[in-house]
Amino acid sequence: MKKLWICAVLAGIIMLLTTAPAMAANKDTETKTQRDARMKWWRQARFGMFIHWGVYSVPAGTYKGKKIGGIGEWIMLRAQIPLKEYRRFAEVFNPIKYAPEAWVKLAKAAGMKYIIITSKHHDGFALFPSAVTEWDIADATPYGKDLLGPLVNAARKHGLKIGFYYSQAQDWTHPGGAKRRYEEGDGWDDQHKGDFDEYLKSVAIPQVSEILTSYQPDVLWWDTPHLMSTKRADMLRPLTKLRPGLITNNRLGGGYKGDFRTPEQHIPDTGTSDYDWETCMTMNKTWGYKSYDDNWKSTETLIHNLVDIASKGGNYLLNVGPKRDGTIPQPSIERLRKMGEWMKINGSAIYATTASPIAAPDWGRITKKVNGDETTLYLHIFEWPDEDTIQVAVRNKVKSCYLMATPDHNLQTNTNEVDGITINLDCDAPDNICSVVVLKIYGETQTIE
């Protein structure tokens, strides 16, 4: 049955590739209106969950009694684990406590609007039953069944978008897959030797076809385009047409920009209206689970990161690294729940907002919404001022001003051409991490230079 499925998949891919130029042209000629419609949900979401999960959660950062440096999901390459030994980790990868609906509910309670999960990371292991390999959850583990489908169903049941990370170039198991710091076709194990183009044709292309047709994800998140020329990227790019409306990132390779940029583990100094972007970031130091990485960011830092990113027009993709049994580490859960408490009150100051019209003030950050002839500025105050006033460098006439946590509490304002709008904060900070003041003004913002 697997051979028949492989033949069917390859036949479909051959047909798809014969129409590649025309399909690529359709993508390239998308109008701004069409692109804005396709990107609308993503731009409004602002906050998503990244999930790095796989066989690497079994060693959890340790190999032969030694703690391996670096991020957990790179342990195979960093420790140069032979394939025969690494495959043994799959024999005990049995996530019997995996509860996809609980994962989705956690993300939703945190205020997240979408989820991206690693369908296949650099070790080449697939979290879905793949027809082109036995190095997958169905064939190589005692669990023996799909992990992605139940998460997709749960996400859609609860109104969240779902996307897949896929390592299209780096593959440390299948012959010919790229390995960072190794020559093309080479690796640290004799079984690594092979042709990279053949790897793309026999593994990457059919697997991308599988995940796009079987699950119809909303996002395809490529990663590390090692050895990916334009010619090679053109072998994969047409597959995105298998999922109408699909959003992709900028890591396919070959010079293709994708739909959004992906700063990793840092927040840009400024944003721009010229492109969409998403900062992906860990809660501790690792993406994949490491049992001894306890360097957790505080809830305050995570909330400030989210606000800072939104104030620059970006999205925040915050990672969790589940354990081998399918549970999410408790420190991650605690932080997500606390973020959710903040988002429950202040979420409208994050969702569907655009970048601040002015430079970041000393007291915090600003997000913005425009509705007709009214502009709303959400003033995120990190440090509640001792003098009980803050200034906003715009000179528009004020329509209303109040605390988001207590909308009935109106705040007095004063406007002049020199200082802009001064707001009197006649109360204590409603939140010790970030308090939000809602400032509604008439017309588009008129900034003070």
N, C-alpha and C positions, 0 to 999 in steps of 0.2 A: 504493500500500500504506500509506503514511504517513497519507493522508486517512482510509482505512478504520480504521486503528488509532486515530486521534484520535476518530472517531465512536464507536467501541466504548468507549474510555476515558470520554468524556463521558457516554455512556448509563449506564455503571456508576456514575459520580459522581452523576448525577441521581437514580438509584435510591437511592444511599447517603444523599444529603441529605434525601430524603423521610422517611427513618427516623431522622434526626439527633436529635430530642428523646428518643426512646426509648433510643437508643444512649448519649447523654450521661448519661441517668439511670442506666443500668447502671454506667457508670464511677463516677458519684458515689455509688452505693450499695454499692460494693465493701466488703466487711467487712475488719476489721483482719487477720484470719487470711488472707484471700485476698490482701490487699496484701503482707503479710509473705512469703507464698510467692512472689509475683511479683518482689519486690525482693531475695529471698534471695541470688542469685548476685552481684548488684551490690554488696550490702552486704559480702559476703565478699571481693570482688575487691580493693578498696582502691587498686589501681594500674592505670592504663590509659594508652594512647598516643593522643594527638591528632595528626591529620595534616592540615595545611593545604597543599593542592596545587592548582595550576591554571595558567591562562594567565599570571598575574602572576609566575610563576617565570621567564618569558622576559625581561622587562625587569629583574627582580631588583633593583628599587629605583632604577633609573636611567632617566630619560626625556630624550631629546634631549641627552645628555651631561651632564645635571644630576642629582645625587643628590637624590631626593625624600624629604623627612622623613616620619616616622611609620612605621607597620607596612607590610610589603611588599605584602600583599594589598589594601591600600587605595590603591595607586598610581593607579588609574584616576580615582578621585574627587579625590584630593589634587592631582594634576597636571592635572585636568580634561581628560583625554585624549579627543578626539573619537572617536565610535564607529568611524568608518572607519579611523582609525589604530590603535585598540586591537585591532580584529579582525585586523589584520596579525600581531599577536603569535601568534595561533592558527595562522597559516600556517607557523610554524616551531616550534610546540610538538609535538615528536616524541620522546616518551620511550622510545626504543628500548632503554634500559638498565633499564627498569622490571622489577623482579623481585619480584612480590608475595609469593612464598613466603619470600624472603630478608627482606622487611620483617617478616613475621609471626614468623619465627624470631628476628629481632633483638628484637622486642617480648617474645616468650616468654622468651628468654635473659635479658632485663632483669628478669624477674619480673612483667611486666604480664599482666593477665588479660583485657583487652578493648581494642578499637581503635575510635576514632571518626574517620571521614574526611569531608572536605568534599565532599558530592555536588554541591552548587552553592553557591558563595559569592556575595558581593554584586555581583560583575561579571556575574552571570547565566549564567556558563558551566557547563555540566553535564559531569561526568566520566563520564556514562553516555549511551547512545544514547536520546534523548528523542523521542517522536513529535510533540511540540508545538512544537519549535523546531529550527533548524539550527545554533544556537549551542551545539554540544555536541561532544564528543570524536570522535564518528563522522562528523560532517558538516563540521566546520570545520577539522580538522587533518589533516596527512599521516599521522598514526598510524592514524586511521580505525576504531578498535575500542574496545570497552568497557574501562574501567579498574577499575570497581567489582567486577564479577562475579568476576574472578580473585582479588581480595583477599578477598572473601567466602568463596570456596571454600577458599583457603589458611588463613584463620582457623579455619574449622570443621574442617578437616583436622587442625589442631594444637591443637584444644580451646580456642580463644579465642572470646569473644563479639565481635560486630561491630555497629557502629552508624554512622549517617549524620548528619552535620551538614547542615542545609538552611536557607538564607536565604529565609524565606517572604515577607518584606516588601520588604527592600532588594533592588533589581535595577537595576543601572546600564546595562543594555543594552536590555531589553524595554520597549516603550512602556508608560507608566503605573506602572512599578515605583517604589517609594519611593527617594528619595535624601536622605540626611541633609543638613540645613541648606537644603533646597529645599522650596518649597511643593508640596502634593499635585498630581501631574500635570505637574510641571515638572522641569527639569534644565538642564545646561549645553550640551546638544546638542538641536537641533530634533527629532531622532528620539526624544528622551526623552518628548515630550509624549504624554499619554494618560490614560486613566481607571484609577485604582488598583483599583477593584472589578473592572473588566474584566480587568486583569492577573491578579488572584487567580483569576478563573474560567478564564482561557485558558492560564495558565502554572503558577502555584503549585499550585493544586488538582490538575490532572492530573499534574504531576510528582511530587507527594507520593504520589499514587495509584500511579504507576509504580514508584517506589523501594520502596514498601511491599509491593506485590504481586510484583514481579520478584525482589527480593532477600531479603525477609522479615527485615529487620534486627532486632536485639535492642533497640536504642536509637534514638530520633529526637531529635536535638539541634537545636532551633529556635534562631534568633539574631536579634537586634536587631528587636524588634517595632514598628518605626517606623510610625505611622499605624494600628496594629492595634487597633481597637475590639473590644468584646465581640461585636458583631454580625459583624464580619469574622473574628474568631477562631473563631466558631461555624461558619464555612464550612469551616474546615480541621480542627477538632478531631474531628469524627466519623470522619475518614479513619483515625485511629489504630486503629480497630476492624478494619481490614484485616489487622492483624498482632496476633493474640492474644498477650497477655503483654508487649506493647511497653512499654518504659519511656521516659518523656519528661521533658525538663527544664522550667524555669520561664520560658522566653523566647518562648512563643507570643504572649503579649499578651492583652488583653481581661480581665485580672484573674485568669487561670488560673494556678494555682501549679505545675502539673505534679507530677512525682514527686520532684524534687530541686532544690535551689538551686545556683547557679553563681557563687560568688565568683571573680572573674577577676584574675589576677596578684597575688593577696594571700591570706594565710591568716588566717581570723578569729581573734580573741583567744581565743574559747572556742567549743566546740561545744554541741550540745544534743540530747537524745533526742527532741525534739518534731518534728524534720524531718531528712531526708536531705540531704546536700550534697556537692559536688565542687568542689574548687579546680582550675581550669584555668590552666596557666602555661607560658610559653615557656622554652627553655633559654638563649636570648640575649635580644634585645629585640623580635624580630619573630616573627609566626606564619608568614606566607608568606616564602619564601626571599628574602633580600637578600644579594647577593654580598659586601658590605663590612661586614656586622654581625658583628663578632668579639667582642662583649661577652658571652662565655659564662660562665654560672654554673659554679662548681666542682662536682666530684662530691660533695664534702663538703656543700655547700649543698643540692644536690638530695636527697641521702640524709636530711639533717636535715629538709628540707621534708616528705619522705614520712613520716618518723617523727612529726613535729609534727602533720601532718594526721590520721594514723591515731590519734594519742593524743587527738584531739578528735572522733573518730567520723566522719571524712570520707574521701573518695576523692581521689586525686591524678591528674589527667589532664595528662600531660606531653607537650608538643608537639614534633614534628619538622616541618621545612619542606623537602621534597624539591626538588632542582634540576629544571630543565627536561628533563634527559635521563632522569629517573627514579631518580637516585641520592640517597641521604640524605647530607647533609654529614658529613664524617669526624669533626668534633668532637662531633656528636650521637652517632654510633656509639660513639666511645670512652667517652663518659660513660654511655651505656646499658649497655655491657659491664661497666663497673666497678660500676654499680649492681647488675647481675645477679650479680656475684661476691659482693657483700654479701648480696643477697637469697637466694642459694643456701644460705647458712649461717643467716641470720636471718629468712627469709621467714615462718616460722610465728609470729613476733612481730608480723607485720603483717596477714596474711590472717585474715579472720573474727574480728578483734579488735573490741572496743568501746572507747569513750572511757575515759580514766583516771578513777578514782573520786576522785582528789584533785587539787589544783592542781599545776601544773608545778613540779617541784623544780629547784633551782639546777643540779644536775648533769646534767639531761637531760629525758627524757619517759617516760611510762608508758602501756602498752596493756594490755588486760585480756581474759580469757576465763573463762567460768564453765562448769563441767562437773559437774552434780549438786551435791554438797556441797563441791566443791573449786573454788577460785578461783585462777587463774594470773595473776600480775602480771609483765609483761615490762618490765624496767627498762633503758631505753635510755640508756646513759651517754655523753654527749658529751665531758665533761671528766673524765678519770680523776683522782680526788682524791689529793692529796699525802699526806693522812693515812690513806689506805687503808681508809676506811670511808665508807659512805653510809647515810642514814636514810630510811625510808619511813614516812609518817605514818598507819599502820594498826596496830591492836593485836591482830590475830588470831594464833592459834597457828600456827607455821610447820610445814608438812609437809616441805618440802625446798627447797633453794636451791643453784643451780649456774650455771656459765657456759654459755650456749647453744653457744658454739664448742667447748667441752670438757665435755660432760655428766657425765663421770666426776669432774670437779673440783668437789667439794662445798664450799660456803662456810659458815662459821660465822655464826650469827645470835644476837642477843639482843633480847628484847622487854620493854618496860615501858610503863606507862600514860602516861608523860609524853612520851617521844621516839618511841614506836612501835617499829618493828623497825630495829635496827642491823645492818648486814651488813659483815663483815670481808672486804676484798678483798686476799687474801694472795698476789697475783700481779701481773704487768704486764698492761696493757690488751691483750686479744687483737686489737683492731681500733683503728687510730688515728683513725677517723672516728666510729664508734659501736659500743660493745661492749654486749652484751645479757646481763643476769643474769635467770635464770628463778626467780621466787619463787612457790612454791606454798603456799597457806594454806588452812586449814579454814573453810568457810562463806563467806557474803557478806562483803565488806570492811567492817570496823568502823573508820571513820576517826576520827582525832584532830582535833578542831576547833582 
